[in-house]
Amino acid sequence: MVDSDTIAAISTPIGEGGIAIIRVSGPDSIEIVDKLYRGKQALSTVDSHTIHYGHIVRLADETERLDEVMVSVMKSPKTFTREDVVEINCHGGLVSVKRILEEVLRAGARLAEPGEFTKRAFLNGRIDLSQAEAVIDLIRAKTDRAAKQAVGQMEGKLSRMIKPLRQRILELLAAIEVNIDYPEYDAEQVTHDLVTKEGEQVRLEIQRLLQTARQGKILREGINTAIIGRPNVGKSSLLNALVQENKAIVTDIPGTTRDVIEEYINVRGVALKLIDTAGIRETDDVVERIGVERSERALETADLLLIVLNFAEPLSAEDTRLLQLCDRQKAIVIVNKIDLPQKLDLSKVREMIGDAPLIHTSMREEQGIDELEEAIVQLFFGGELAADDAVYVSNVRHIHLLEQAEESIVEAIAGAENGIPIDMVQIDLQRTWELLGEIIGDAVSEDLIDQLFSQFCLGK
């Protein structure tokens, strides 16, 4: 599965910038860049993990300098891919970077596929599959806490929990093999008891990992949060207050917001994908009606609803309909405009929403935002997040495999308790071992590997 050719790609974002990096990896990377590099020493003669000043020239005309560069040379196996790696640090810019990459390709490299550098790191044994997947989580992290979780997984925290479980199952499988190969020792009952005892310990560890899945997924992906309410109750003002920027137009005219506005914010280490929806009401305005329909669709996919009411207006039919959503979705009810005279019946609101949090705010007076953020953390994390060094299972693939592994180990335990022939129990144990192996890449298909790494950006 490991390719032996040399690959190259731009590893920094495309666009204007101070510097850009072109990464080259493979057995011929030093030789290829040497054809283009002009400095005091040929790159083939320098020590590993050193950086050198020079110029990149055109392959067809060495007198034409393309750019002034610093070139890093890193020789295998102490590199990210465990291959020879050369990184050309040139000036950022659309034209200059593109010209250098084209010359590297002409000199013998091929353009890397998305995620191919990280894929080679996995295939060459430098990292396992869960660590490789954490790379893209780190790139996409939207909060410090999400980044810390990704770094922890890159360092192998999840792997260090999975490997002992697999070893435990492997020892069970070895005991079963002894029982099958040497039936004269009559060890079947002992083996059944061992499967029951050890299998239960494996099940408990898998269950502990799965208990972190909900919070882990939130840390990784954020909370899809829809701000809903009637027109002119202060939804856009709430968005602006949370974002601390005037992202949405705010006026006294009902129906100002006619589309769905999205923005990410960081609430105490958790990313919230805020969706400011058009005010939900019956309207004959064609454009506003489209916005209302989009708002209603946003409700269906939201993890959290922020239902905004107007303190200075009586409860309406639209308000009542929105408050009924508290019965089936996580919701926080926000009574806004508390700086105005009260006309809203708060006791009726509390009766309708049950145990859902009720927050009082005034966007004009900048009141209630801290209480709202505290309510969000309380609702999803019981008031506080676990320590930064805690292991969260956040990857959907990992969660699915752990759920399947739990089912398999439960079936193995049940089989042992019911006296099912030990070779039948062995099948479920073997399945559990394989499923856990898929998490770290010890038992995974080539098609799945290609699919996973295709999600990466080019140059990583």
ChimeraX attribute file (.defattr): number of C-alpha atoms within 10 A of each C-alpha:
attribute: neighborCount
match mode: 1-to-1
recipient: residues
	/A:1	7
	/A:2	10
	/A:3	10
	/A:4	10
	/A:5	13
	/A:6	22
	/A:7	25
	/A:8	28
	/A:9	27
	/A:10	22
	/A:11	17
	/A:12	16
	/A:13	13
	/A:14	13
	/A:15	11
	/A:16	13
	/A:17	12
	/A:18	8
	/A:19	14
	/A:20	24
	/A:21	23
	/A:22	21
	/A:23	25
	/A:24	33
	/A:25	29
	/A:26	24
	/A:27	17
	/A:28	20
	/A:29	28
	/A:30	24
	/A:31	16
	/A:32	22
	/A:33	26
	/A:34	19
	/A:35	19
	/A:36	21
	/A:37	28
	/A:38	20
	/A:39	15
	/A:40	9
	/A:41	13
	/A:42	15
	/A:43	24
	/A:44	13
	/A:45	8
	/A:46	13
	/A:47	11
	/A:48	17
	/A:49	13
	/A:50	12
	/A:51	17
	/A:52	20
	/A:53	15
	/A:54	15
	/A:55	19
	/A:56	26
	/A:57	20
	/A:58	21
	/A:59	15
	/A:60	11
	/A:61	9
	/A:62	14
	/A:63	9
	/A:64	12
	/A:65	14
	/A:66	18
	/A:67	18
	/A:68	16
	/A:69	21
	/A:70	19
	/A:71	25
	/A:72	18
	/A:73	23
	/A:74	24
	/A:75	20
	/A:76	15
	/A:77	13
	/A:78	14
	/A:79	18
	/A:80	19
	/A:81	23
	/A:82	21
	/A:83	24
	/A:84	22
	/A:85	28
	/A:86	29
	/A:87	24
	/A:88	26
	/A:89	21
	/A:90	22
	/A:91	18
	/A:92	19
	/A:93	15
	/A:94	13
	/A:95	10
	/A:96	14
	/A:97	24
	/A:98	16
	/A:99	13
	/A:100	21
	/A:101	22
	/A:102	16
	/A:103	21
	/A:104	28
	/A:105	18
	/A:106	14
	/A:107	19
	/A:108	17
	/A:109	23
	/A:110	17
	/A:111	18
	/A:112	19
	/A:113	18
	/A:114	18
	/A:115	21
	/A:116	25
	/A:117	28
	/A:118	24
	/A:119	26
	/A:120	22
	/A:121	20
	/A:122	24
	/A:123	19
	/A:124	17
	/A:125	12
	/A:126	17
	/A:127	23
	/A:128	20
	/A:129	26
	/A:130	23
	/A:131	26
	/A:132	24
	/A:133	24
	/A:134	22
	/A:135	20
	/A:136	19
	/A:137	23
	/A:138	21
	/A:139	13
	/A:140	14
	/A:141	20
	/A:142	21
	/A:143	21
	/A:144	17
	/A:145	20
	/A:146	26
	/A:147	21
	/A:148	16
	/A:149	26
	/A:150	28
	/A:151	17
	/A:152	20
	/A:153	24
	/A:154	23
	/A:155	15
	/A:156	20
	/A:157	19
	/A:158	19
	/A:159	20
	/A:160	12
	/A:161	14
	/A:162	19
	/A:163	15
	/A:164	12
	/A:165	20
	/A:166	20
	/A:167	12
	/A:168	15
	/A:169	22
	/A:170	15
	/A:171	12
	/A:172	19
	/A:173	21
	/A:174	12
	/A:175	17
	/A:176	23
	/A:177	15
	/A:178	14
	/A:179	20
	/A:180	16
	/A:181	9
	/A:182	11
	/A:183	11
	/A:184	8
	/A:185	10
	/A:186	11
	/A:187	15
	/A:188	19
	/A:189	13
	/A:190	12
	/A:191	19
	/A:192	22
	/A:193	15
	/A:194	17
	/A:195	28
	/A:196	18
	/A:197	13
	/A:198	15
	/A:199	23
	/A:200	16
	/A:201	14
	/A:202	21
	/A:203	19
	/A:204	12
	/A:205	15
	/A:206	20
	/A:207	16
	/A:208	13
	/A:209	20
	/A:210	21
	/A:211	14
	/A:212	17
	/A:213	21
	/A:214	15
	/A:215	20
	/A:216	21
	/A:217	18
	/A:218	19
	/A:219	27
	/A:220	25
	/A:221	20
	/A:222	25
	/A:223	20
	/A:224	20
	/A:225	25
	/A:226	29
	/A:227	29
	/A:228	28
	/A:229	29
	/A:230	23
	/A:231	22
	/A:232	21
	/A:233	24
	/A:234	28
	/A:235	30
	/A:236	28
	/A:237	25
	/A:238	24
	/A:239	23
	/A:240	19
	/A:241	17
	/A:242	20
	/A:243	15
	/A:244	11
	/A:245	10
	/A:246	12
	/A:247	16
	/A:248	17
	/A:249	10
	/A:250	16
	/A:251	13
	/A:252	10
	/A:253	9
	/A:254	13
	/A:255	21
	/A:256	17
	/A:257	23
	/A:258	18
	/A:259	21
	/A:260	18
	/A:261	18
	/A:262	16
	/A:263	15
	/A:264	18
	/A:265	18
	/A:266	17
	/A:267	17
	/A:268	15
	/A:269	17
	/A:270	23
	/A:271	24
	/A:272	25
	/A:273	20
	/A:274	25
	/A:275	26
	/A:276	29
	/A:277	29
	/A:278	31
	/A:279	29
	/A:280	22
	/A:281	16
	/A:282	10
	/A:283	12
	/A:284	8
	/A:285	10
	/A:286	9
	/A:287	11
	/A:288	21
	/A:289	20
	/A:290	15
	/A:291	21
	/A:292	24
	/A:293	15
	/A:294	17
	/A:295	25
	/A:296	17
	/A:297	12
	/A:298	20
	/A:299	20
	/A:300	11
	/A:301	11
	/A:302	20
	/A:303	18
	/A:304	23
	/A:305	25
	/A:306	23
	/A:307	23
	/A:308	27
	/A:309	29
	/A:310	24
	/A:311	24
	/A:312	18
	/A:313	15
	/A:314	14
	/A:315	17
	/A:316	11
	/A:317	11
	/A:318	14
	/A:319	20
	/A:320	13
	/A:321	11
	/A:322	18
	/A:323	23
	/A:324	12
	/A:325	15
	/A:326	21
	/A:327	13
	/A:328	7
	/A:329	15
	/A:330	18
	/A:331	26
	/A:332	24
	/A:333	24
	/A:334	26
	/A:335	23
	/A:336	25
	/A:337	22
	/A:338	18
	/A:339	14
	/A:340	12
	/A:341	10
	/A:342	14
	/A:343	12
	/A:344	17
	/A:345	13
	/A:346	15
	/A:347	8
	/A:348	10
	/A:349	18
	/A:350	15
	/A:351	9
	/A:352	15
	/A:353	19
	/A:354	12
	/A:355	12
	/A:356	18
	/A:357	18
	/A:358	20
	/A:359	16
	/A:360	18
	/A:361	25
	/A:362	20
	/A:363	20
	/A:364	14
	/A:365	10
	/A:366	12
	/A:367	17
	/A:368	17
	/A:369	17
	/A:370	12
	/A:371	13
	/A:372	22
	/A:373	15
	/A:374	14
	/A:375	19
	/A:376	23
	/A:377	17
	/A:378	14
	/A:379	17
	/A:380	17
	/A:381	14
	/A:382	10
	/A:383	11
	/A:384	12
	/A:385	17
	/A:386	11
	/A:387	8
	/A:388	13
	/A:389	10
	/A:390	13
	/A:391	19
	/A:392	26
	/A:393	25
	/A:394	25
	/A:395	18
	/A:396	12
	/A:397	13
	/A:398	19
	/A:399	20
	/A:400	14
	/A:401	18
	/A:402	24
	/A:403	15
	/A:404	16
	/A:405	24
	/A:406	22
	/A:407	15
	/A:408	22
	/A:409	26
	/A:410	20
	/A:411	18
	/A:412	28
	/A:413	23
	/A:414	16
	/A:415	20
	/A:416	25
	/A:417	13
	/A:418	10
	/A:419	13
	/A:420	13
	/A:421	12
	/A:422	20
	/A:423	14
	/A:424	12
	/A:425	23
	/A:426	21
	/A:427	15
	/A:428	20
	/A:429	26
	/A:430	18
	/A:431	17
	/A:432	26
	/A:433	24
	/A:434	18
	/A:435	25
	/A:436	24
	/A:437	20
	/A:438	19
	/A:439	25
	/A:440	24
	/A:441	21
	/A:442	13
	/A:443	13
	/A:444	15
	/A:445	10
	/A:446	10
	/A:447	8
	/A:448	12
	/A:449	15
	/A:450	14
	/A:451	10
	/A:452	16
	/A:453	21
	/A:454	15
	/A:455	12
	/A:456	21
	/A:457	15
	/A:458	19
	/A:459	23
	/A:460	21
